[in-house]
Amino acid sequence: MPDTASTTVYVLNGPNLNLLGLREPEIYGSTTLDEIAGMLEDRARELGLTIDMRQTNHEGMLVDWLHEAQAEGARAVLLNAGAYTHTSIALLDAIKAIRTPVVEVHLSDPKTREPFRHLSYIGMAAALTVEGHGPDSYRIALEAVASGEV
């Protein structure tokens, strides 16, 4: 079981999320990842939590950070794996290998998009999936952790 006394929630972001605000705003909106981080930091503080927000374009780094989240006793991980959601058995295995709960987060709703986005390896092991709420998907996921739902 995760350390529920821990107040740290890792927020891990995968490929191309560094381009939020510029990349396909008709799908992902105009809010940048830095703006999402600021919103989450404020909400986390209100909930008595802290976030550790990270972004990488490299699959192995996400695997390493998932392992680190458990080693550091994180309360939970919010994971927006981007395109790796639909391709990465390595991330699926990493989530299954740790006890720290992982919440899958998506700005858009992959089920309403191209058929290849309908499969989620992350969702196969995630404790919860929050999708389709734009930047609020992160807040909803954080509140689920804070409430003990995850």
C-alpha positions as CSV (number, residue, x, y, z in Angstrom):
1,M,0.0,0.0,0.0
2,P,1.2,3.6,-0.6
3,D,2.2,5.7,2.3
4,T,-1.1,7.7,2.8
5,A,0.8,9.9,5.3
6,S,2.9,11.2,2.3
7,T,1.8,14.4,0.8
8,T,3.7,14.2,-2.4
9,V,1.9,13.4,-5.7
10,Y,4.1,12.9,-8.7
11,V,2.6,14.5,-11.9
12,L,4.3,12.8,-14.9
13,N,3.8,14.1,-18.4
14,G,5.0,12.3,-21.6
15,P,5.9,13.2,-25.1
16,N,4.9,16.5,-26.7
17,L,3.1,17.8,-23.6
18,N,5.9,20.4,-23.4
19,L,4.1,21.9,-26.4
20,L,0.8,22.4,-24.8
21,G,-0.7,25.8,-25.7
22,L,0.9,25.6,-29.1
23,R,0.2,22.0,-30.2
24,E,-3.3,21.4,-31.8
25,P,-5.1,23.9,-29.5
26,E,-8.4,22.7,-31.1
27,I,-7.8,19.4,-29.3
28,Y,-5.6,20.2,-26.3
29,G,-6.6,23.8,-25.6
30,S,-4.4,26.9,-25.2
31,T,-3.3,26.3,-21.6
32,T,0.4,25.6,-21.2
33,L,1.9,22.8,-19.1
34,D,3.4,25.6,-16.9
35,E,0.0,27.0,-16.3
36,I,-1.4,23.6,-15.4
37,A,1.5,23.2,-13.0
38,G,0.6,26.5,-11.3
39,M,-3.0,25.6,-11.0
40,L,-2.1,22.2,-9.6
41,E,0.3,23.7,-7.1
42,D,-2.3,26.0,-5.8
43,R,-5.0,23.3,-5.5
44,A,-2.5,20.9,-3.9
45,R,-1.6,23.4,-1.3
46,E,-5.4,23.9,-0.5
47,L,-5.6,20.1,-0.2
48,G,-2.5,19.7,2.0
49,L,-0.5,18.1,-0.7
50,T,2.5,18.9,-2.8
51,I,3.1,18.0,-6.4
52,D,6.3,17.0,-8.2
53,M,5.6,18.0,-11.8
54,R,7.8,16.6,-14.6
55,Q,7.7,16.2,-18.3
56,T,9.8,14.1,-20.7
57,N,9.7,13.0,-24.3
58,H,11.5,9.7,-23.4
59,E,9.6,6.5,-22.4
60,G,12.4,5.1,-20.2
61,M,12.5,8.3,-18.1
62,L,8.8,7.8,-17.3
63,V,9.5,4.3,-16.2
64,D,12.3,5.5,-14.0
65,W,10.1,8.2,-12.5
66,L,7.4,5.6,-11.7
67,H,9.9,3.5,-9.9
68,E,11.2,6.6,-8.1
69,A,7.7,7.5,-7.0
70,Q,7.4,4.3,-5.1
71,A,10.9,4.4,-3.7
72,E,10.3,7.9,-2.4
73,G,6.9,6.9,-0.9
74,A,4.7,9.1,-3.0
75,R,1.0,9.2,-2.2
76,A,0.1,8.7,-5.9
77,V,1.1,9.4,-9.5
78,L,-0.9,11.4,-12.0
79,L,0.3,10.2,-15.4
80,N,-0.4,11.8,-18.7
81,A,1.7,9.4,-20.9
82,G,0.6,11.2,-24.1
83,A,1.0,8.8,-27.1
84,Y,2.8,6.2,-25.0
85,T,-0.7,5.5,-23.5
86,H,-1.5,3.6,-26.6
87,T,1.9,1.9,-27.3
88,S,3.9,1.3,-24.1
89,I,3.8,-2.1,-22.6
90,A,6.9,-0.9,-20.6
91,L,4.8,1.7,-18.8
92,L,2.0,-0.9,-18.2
93,D,4.6,-3.2,-16.6
94,A,6.1,-0.4,-14.6
95,I,2.7,0.6,-13.2
96,K,2.0,-3.1,-12.3
97,A,5.4,-3.4,-10.7
98,I,4.8,-0.6,-8.1
99,R,2.3,-0.3,-5.2
100,T,1.9,3.5,-5.6
101,P,-1.5,4.1,-7.2
102,V,-1.4,5.7,-10.7
103,V,-4.2,7.9,-12.1
104,E,-4.3,8.1,-15.9
105,V,-4.9,11.7,-17.0
106,H,-5.9,13.0,-20.5
107,L,-6.9,16.4,-21.6
108,S,-9.0,15.1,-24.5
109,D,-11.2,12.0,-24.5
110,P,-9.2,9.4,-26.5
111,K,-12.3,7.3,-27.0
112,T,-13.8,10.1,-29.2
113,R,-10.6,10.3,-31.3
114,E,-8.8,8.1,-33.9
115,P,-9.4,4.3,-33.3
116,F,-5.7,3.7,-32.4
117,R,-6.2,6.0,-29.4
118,H,-9.0,3.8,-28.0
119,L,-6.6,1.3,-26.5
120,S,-4.9,2.4,-23.3
121,Y,-2.1,0.3,-21.9
122,I,-1.9,2.8,-19.0
123,G,-5.6,2.3,-18.2
124,M,-5.1,-1.5,-17.9
125,A,-3.2,-0.9,-14.6
126,A,-4.3,2.6,-13.5
127,A,-6.4,2.9,-10.4
128,L,-8.5,5.6,-12.1
129,T,-8.8,7.3,-15.5
130,V,-9.7,11.0,-15.8
131,E,-10.2,12.2,-19.4
132,G,-11.9,14.8,-21.5
133,H,-11.9,17.7,-19.1
134,G,-9.0,19.7,-20.5
135,P,-6.7,21.0,-17.9
136,D,-9.3,20.3,-15.2
137,S,-8.6,16.6,-15.8
138,Y,-5.4,17.1,-13.6
139,R,-7.4,18.9,-10.9
140,I,-10.1,16.2,-10.8
141,A,-7.4,13.5,-10.6
142,L,-5.6,15.4,-7.7
143,E,-8.9,15.8,-5.8
144,A,-9.5,12.0,-6.2
145,V,-6.2,11.3,-4.6
146,A,-6.8,13.9,-1.8
147,S,-10.3,12.4,-1.1
148,G,-8.9,8.9,-0.7
149,E,-10.8,7.7,-3.8
150,V,-7.4,6.5,-5.1
